[in-house]
Amino acid sequence: MISKIIPISIISLMILICQSCSGGKNTGENNPSVTDEKGSLEILVEAEDFFDSNGEFQMETVNSGNQIMSTQVGGWLAFDVNIPVAGRYISQVHLSSVSSQSCWIEDYFDNKDNRTYNITGTMLFNRSSGDTDFFTLSKDGSPLNAGLHKMKLHVDSGEVKIDWLKFILLKEHQETPMVYTQNMRGSEWVVVWADEFNDTGLPDTSKWTYDIGNWGWGNFELQYYTEARAENTHIEDGNLIIEARKNDMENPWTSTRITTRGKESFLYGKIAFRAKVPAEKGNWAAGWTLGDSYIDELSWPYCGELDILESVGYEINDTTGNGKNHASVHCGAYYFKKGNQRTGILDVDNMKDQFHTYSLEWFPDSIKAYVDDHQYFSYYDTSTDLSWPYNKPQNIILNLAMGGGWGGALGMNENITSQELIIDYVRVYELK
C-alpha cells in the first residue's frame, strides 16, 4: 500500500468488446490510501490500474502525459483493490458518457461459488444526450472487508470514458463486544434481553446501531437506509415505527435498518417480535438475525441467517390484511440463490392491522418457528459446518425494504408514498 496523495487528473478509459485483453497483473499494491480534509479514509483506483477487460483496448498518451484507453461499446474492466479497513464504504465512479446508461461494481469476481456480488446496484447516468462533461456516480454503504478485492467495473453498451474509482470509508466495521448465550434446559421461558420501546424519540443506542446506504443490499432494493433520522424511525405510543418514504432525500425511497451488531449478539434462545406489517405491493418487511461473522458479501451465507418475521406486500390482502409470513434458514448448504433454502410459510390473519408475535426457538440441535405460538417450521440439519453455522452468535436486525428481487417481484404500487413496519417489542428468552 502506497500512502501518498495523488493529484486527480483526467484519465479516460473506454472499452472495446472485441477480444480478451490484459494490461499486466495488478495486486492492488499501487492503490493510494489517503485521508481527506474531513479525516475520511479514501482508496483511489485510477484508470490505468486495470489489469484485464473483456474487450480490445487502444492505449495512447494525451498531452498531459496521462494514459488513455478508448472504446465505444461498453463492457467490463477488472481491478485489484486493497482495502485497509473493514467497513461500509462510499463507492464512486468518475466518468463521461455520450451514449451509455449505467454501470455497477462487482466484488470478488473470482469467488469459489461463481456468484456475482454486486456492491453498488445499478448506477444510472441520468445525463442529457450529447453531454460529454465528467461527473461522479456514488452509492453509499458498500460492505468491504480488509484485504485484497478482485473487482470489475461493468458498463452497459455504449461510449464511456472512465477517470477513476474511489472507495471512501463511511463506517468502520464494529465487532460485537457482548454475547448472550442462553440456557436451553428447563421448562419456562424467561426474558434475558428486550427492547419494549416504551421511551420516545430514536431507538436506544445502547442496544441498536444503524446500517446505512443505498447500494442495493444484494437484492437491488430501492431504499436509502438513513441513520438516526426521525422521519424514518422513531418510538411512538410504546411502538417502534420504521417508515419508508417515497421520493425522499433525492432517493426513490428512504427507510431504516437497525441491528444489534456492535452492541450485543445472541447464541441460542427464543427470539420474538410482536409487530404489524405493511400491506401494499412493493414493500419487504423483516425481523431476522445475521451471523456476527458477516463483514461483506463473501461472508454470506456461510455466516448463517435466520428469518423470523418476513413478509412482502404483494402477498397481503389490502382490505383484510390477511397474508403470509416466511421463516427461513440460509447457510452454506441451503440459501435462496441456490433455490434450496429451508423455508416455512404460514397464512396469518390481518397482519396489517393486528399485532402478531413472530418467534423462533433456537436450540443447539434444532430451530423451530412460530406465529402466535403456532409452530409451522423446523430445521434439524446439524450434519456439517455448511448446514449448521448456528453454533455461533447472531445479531438481530429490523428493517423495511422497498422493491428488490422479492419485494418488487410483481412491481410497485406507484400510488403509495409511505409504508410502516410497527414493532411493539423485541425479546430474547432462555429456559429456566
N, C-alpha and C positions, 0 to 999 in steps of 0.2 A: 504494500500500500504506500503510495507516494503522498505525503501530506504537503501540498502546496496549492496556492491559489493560481488558477489558470485563467487568463482573460478570455471572456466569451467572444468567439469570432464566428462568423457565418461560414459553416462548412456544409455545403449542400451535398445531399446524398439521394440518388434516385435509383430505383431497382428495375432491371430488365429481366423478365422471366423468359429466358431462352435456354440456358443450360446451367448446371450446377457450377458454383464457383467458390473459391476460398481466398481470403485476403491474408492468410497466415494465422497461426494459433495465437489466441489471446486468453490469458488465465485470469484476467481481472486485476492483475498487479498494477496496471497503469491507471486504474480509476482513481482520480484525485478525490480525497476525502477532505472537505474543508468545513469550517464553521463560519456561517454568515454573521452579519452585524447583529442579528437577533439571538445569536447563540445556537442556531439550529444546525444540526449535522447534515451535510449535503454530499451526495456522491454523484459526480459528473461523469457521463459517458458521452464522448464525442463521436462524431460520425465515422471518423477513420478508425475507431476502435473495433469495428465489426470484424468477425473472422470467418463468416460464411453467409451465403444467401442462396435463394432458390432461383437465381437468375444471373445472366451475364451482366457485368457492370463495366463501365468505362471510367477510368480514373485519369484526372488531369489536375494541373496546378493552376490556381487562379492568381491574379496579380498580387493578392495579399500573401501568397505563399501557402495558402491552405489547400488541402486536397479536396477534390470534388469528384463525386460519382453521380452519374445521371441515368435516368430511365423514364419511361412514360407509361408503364403498365402495371405497377404495383407488385406486391409480393411480400417476402419477409427477409429480415436481417437478423443474424444471430450475434449476441454479445455475451461475454463473461462479465459479471458484475460482482465485486467483492463488497459485501455488506458488513460493516464493522460492529454494528449494534443491532440486536434483535428488537423488533417493534413494528409499529404501524407507520407507514410512510406515505407521503405525498408523491405520486408518480407523475412526472411531467414529460411532455414531448414538445420540442420547439421545431416547427416545420413551416413549409409553404406548400400550397397545393393549388393547382388550377382546376383539376377535374376529379381528384379522389375525394371520397366522402367520409371515411372513418379509418381508425386504426385501433389496435389493442396490444397489450403486452402479455406475453406468455412466459411463465416461470417454469424452471425445471423441465425443459423440453426433453431432457434425457432420462426422465424418471422411469423406473423399472416397470411400472404398471401401464405404461403407454397412455397415460391420461393427459388431458390438456388443462393446465392450470392457468386460467385467465385471471390476472390480478388487477385488471382495471375495468372490466366490462368494455362495452363498445364506446369509444371516444369519438363523438361526432364532430365534424369540422365546422358545420354551420357557417360557411363563408359564401360570399357573393361570387357568382360566376366571373372568372377572369381576375379575381383578386389574388395578386402574387406576393403580398406582404407576408412576412413571417409572423407567426402567432404561437402561443403556448397553450396546449391542452393539458388539463390537470385533473387527476382523480385522487381523492383522499382515502387513506386507511389501508392501503395495500399491505398485507402481512408479509414480513420478510424476516427470516431467521438470520443470525450472524453466519457468515461464511460465503463461499463461492456459489453464485447462482448462474446457471446457464439459461439465458433468456432469448426470446425472439420478439422483435417488433413486427407485427403484421399490419400491412396496409392494403386496403382493397384496391381494385383495378383503377388505374388512372395515374396521372403525372403527380409526383410528390417530391419534395426536397426536405431532407431531414438535417437539422443543425445539431441538436443534442438531445439526450435524455438526462433526466435528473431525478434522483430519489432523495427526498428531504424527510428526516426523522420527525414524525408528528407526535408519537407517543411511544416511549420505551416500554418493552415487554416487562411486566412485573411478575415475579414468582409469587406464589401464594404462601404466606407465612404460617397460616393456621389451618390444620386439617382436623376435622371432626371425624373420628372413627367410631361408628355406632355399635353398641352391643346388640346382637341379634339373637339372643337367647332369653326367653321369658314369655309372658302371657299378656302383657299390657303395653300398648304404645304410649310413650311419654315424650313430650316436646323437649328437644335439646337446643334447637335454634329456630328462630322465627322472625319474620317481619310482619306485624299486624297492620301496618300503615295507619296508625292512629294519630300521627302528628299532622302537620301541614307543611306545605312547601315542596321542596325537591326530595327525592329519595335519600335515605340515610347513607352518607358517605363512609361511615364506618363499616357498612355491610355491602355496599354496591359501588361499582365503578362503571364507566361508560365505554362501550365500543363505538367508535365514530367513523364516519366516512360514507362514500358513495361508490365504492369500487365494484359493486355488483354482488359481493358476498358469495361468490362462487356459483350464483344462481341467476345472474342477470337481473337482479332486483332493481327497482326504480328509486328507492328512497335514499336520502342522505340521513344517516343516524347522527343526531346532534348530541352535544354534551351539556348537561345541566341547563337545559332550556325549558322553561316552564310551559311554553306553548306545546311542547311535545311530551312532557311528563311532569306530573305533579300529584300531590296527595290531597284528596278532597273527600270529606264525609266518611273517613275511615277506609277509603279505597285508593289504590294507586291507579292513576289514569295514564295510559300510553296512547297518545293521539298521533295518527298520521294525518298530515295536512298537505293538500294539493297545491302545486304552483307556489311554493314557499321557499324563500331564501335562494331564488334563482335555480331551484331544483324542481323536477317533476313532482316529487313528494319529499317531505321530511318526516322523521319518526324518531323513536328511541329504542336502543338495545342496551339493557343493563345486565351486569354479570357480577358474581361474587369473586371472580378471578382476581388475584392480587389482594384479597381480603380473607376469605375463607373458602375452603373446599371440603368435600364430603366423601367418605368411604362407607358404603352400606347405609341402611336405614330406610325409612319411609319418607318420601318427599311428596308434598301435597300443595296444589294450587287451587284456591277457590276463586272462580273467575266467571265473567261473562265475555263472550267473544263477538266481534262484529260480523255482519251477515252479507255485506254487498260483494259482488263479483270483483275480484282483483286483490282482496286482502289475504294475508297469510299470518295467522296469529300463532304464537308458540310460547310454551313454558317447558324448558328442557335442561339437560346437563351436557357438558362437554369435558372431555378428559383434560386434566391440568397440563398434560404434556403437549397440548396443541400450542404451536408457536406460529407456523404458517401452513399453507395448503398441503405441503408434503407430510404434515403430521396426521392429516385426516385421511381415512377413517381409523387409522391404527390407534389413535388416542382413545377411541370409543366415544359414542354419543348415545344418549337415552332420551327419546322424545316422549313426553308425558302428556302435555296438552299440545295438540297440533290440529289446526283446522284451516280450511280455505273457504273463502266467502262463497264461491260458486256451488259448494255442497250444502249451503244453508238456505232454507226457505225464507225469503224476505218477509213473508207475512206471519208464518207460525214460529219462525226461529228454529224449527227442527233441522238438525244437521248431523254431521259425523265427526267424531274425534278419532285421531290416529295415534297409536302408541307404537314406537319402533325402536329397534336397536340397530345401530350402524357400527360396524367394526371391520377389521381387515378381511374377514371371511364373508361378511354379508353387508352390502350397502347399496343405496339406490342407484348409483351409477353402474353397478353390475346388474341391477334389476332383480336382486335376490334378497333384499333386506327383509328382515323378520318383522312383520307388522300385524297389529290387531286393529280392527275398525269397529266402532260401536255407534249405533244410532242414538242420538241424545235429543231429548225433547227441549225445545225452546232454549237453545244455547245462547241466543241473542239477548233475551230479556230476563232470564233467571240464572242465578248463580248455581254452578255445579262444582263439585270437588273432583279434581283430576289428580290421581295419585299413582305412585309406583313403589312397590316394596322390593328393595334391592338386598338380596342375601349373598353370602359368599359363593353360593352354588345355584342361584336362580334369580329371575326377575319376573315380577308379576305386575300388571297394570290394571287400574280400576277407574271407574267413574261412579261417584256416589256409592262407593263400597261394592260395586258390582264388578267382579273380575271378568275380563274379556281377552286378556293376552298373557302369555307366559313364555319364558325363554330359559333354556337349561344347558346350552352347549358350552361347557367348560373344557372341551377336549384339547384346545390349543390356545396359544397366545393370541392368534389371529381372531378366534371366535370368542375369547374371553379376556379382553383388556380391562374388565370390570373388577379387578383386584387392585386398582389404582384409583386415586382420588379424582373426583369430577367437580366442576363448578356449576352453579345454577345460572341460567340465562332466561330473561324475559324480553320478548321483542314483538313488534308488529311490523311486518314487511308488506310491501306493495308490489304487485306484479311478480316477475321472476318465472322460473321454469315451471313451478307448480301453482303459485298464487295467481299468475297471469296466464295459465294454460288455456283458458277459454276467453281471454281478453279482459278488459277492464270496463267497469261501469263508468262511463265518461261523465255521468251526471253527479257523481259524488265528489265532495270536496274535503271530507273528513271521515275518519274511521277511528273507533276507540276500542281498545282492549282494557277491561276493567278488572283489577285483581283485588280481592278482599284480603287475602293473606297468602304468604308462603311459609310452610312449616316443614321442619325436619324432625323426625321422631327416631327413637330407639326403643328396644324392648326391655322391659323390667319384669 
